[in-house]
Amino acid sequence: MEDSKGMVDISGKDITVRTATASGCIVLGQEGFNILKTGTSIKGDILETAKIAAINAVKATPSIIPMCHPISIEAVKVEFVTDEANKTVCASVTVKSSGKTGVEMEALTGTSAACLTIYDMLKYKGKDMVISQIKLLQKSGGKSGDYKRQD
């Protein structure tokens, strides 16, 4: 099936183990960071909720990004790093699958959802938070080989 537009034909690709890690950050400001640190959000546990949102987003990526293939997700790891000096939280999402196409979009979508969830859970205290630096950190597997961000 050759067509230059639409979903890419992956039927001829080999099944390989593929991983991808993406990250992104959200600047909370002093009050939001204090709420996160003390666990006093009126909506509940911010980071646990953001973790669940990230996992759900990874699994729902083909429903959100039109040309993504539905794939079997074998593992999702979500980590958060807080930076008190800069009042930020950085999320990192790693996705693993054995299949014919990569998981970069799943990792990026999961990271975005984690940051958006943190925003949602703190917006009652201010809407001036900034989500930024969403990027692919690394990927492995597949015909195109491995990639590791250099910065």
Beta strands, then each sheet from edge to edge (+ up, - down):
strand 1: 16-27
strand 2: 75-83
strand 3: 88-99
strand 4: 130-140
strand 5: 147-148
sheet 1: 2+ 3- 1+ 4- 5+
end
